[in-house]
């Protein structure tokens, strides 16, 4: 239960940092910067940001609860790929949901941290921000945001990472049994 609250607390702190920086820069530098998030930027629907962030926190809590309660499937295998193959041919299908929960947590943390970093970089350069190489590269990203790209990359990395971590846990349990 402690890990569940730790993950949820991290999500809440990242959310507060992101929201705080977004609000600060929009209020103080609104003439040179705008928020890329259509829901936040559009004044007609701006009030939706709060319920959406509450839903996000609830989703993180649920995903972390599922992830933290999952027990590693111990399977004798000869590497991560062999572990994945044996896992898919076993009758343990809960691992699919757990791997997606892990992926969601990792991808959302990386994405949120990237958005915070984006605001920090803006804060360093302010008026000259859009002339920096950072901003020029950012303008080529989807919705002109790094966090979308880093979130997708983190999600793609998290899936095989979860399987490798589970393989290592399984291997450790088997080694302890055989000792």
Secondary structure, DSSP 8 states (H G I E B T S, - for coil): -HHHHHHHHHHHHHHHHHHHHHHHHHHHHTTT---S-HHHH-TTTTTHHHHHHHHHHHHHHHHHHHHHH--------SSHHHHHHHHHHSS--HHHHHHHHHHHHHHHHHHHHHHHHHHHHHHHHGGGGGGSHHHHHHTTSGGG-HHHHHHHHHHHHHHHHHHHHHHHHHHHHHHHHH-
